[in-house]
Amino acid sequence: EWADRQAIAALETLDVQGSQYAESLRLYAHLAGAAHTWCTRIEGRPTEHPVWPTLTLQEAVTLTQASIAGLRAAAAQGALDRVVEYRNSAGQAFRNTVLDILTQVLLHGSYHRGQLAMLARQGGGTPAVMDYIFYVRTLDNSR
């Protein structure tokens, strides 16, 4: 959620007419679509969006926020070893635990947010600092 806000802020520093903005929006929409896909798999319901959807920034933000809420709920249930059976976009059957899926969403998001930072820099925008340690520093230091 924190890294997502950072990525949006970086995207918003780009010229909306520039090619880096278009590519950044495409990648961010992909993050939204992928998180949605994994969330629906955990919940056992059909997807409403493809993994590479064409969305406006606001539509992607809304989809991401809904997916984050669903993924948080799945994590809060505590059944991280529960096996989820699903079919990928090619129709192949797979089985993974909720923990595997949550880890996939986290690492996949990190990968693409790094690409978003690079595009922001190339487009003259302000790349977001999204390293984990920066996130930890925002937490309550009383831990």
Buried (B, 14 or more C-beta within 10 A) or exposed (E): EEBBEBBBBBBBBBEEEBEBBBBBBBBBBBBBBBBBBBBBBBEEEEBEBBBEBEBEBEBBBEBBBBBBEBBEEBBEEEEBEBEBEBEEEEEEEEEBBBBBBBEBBEEBBEEBBBBBBEBBEBBEBBBBEBEEEEBEEEEEEEE
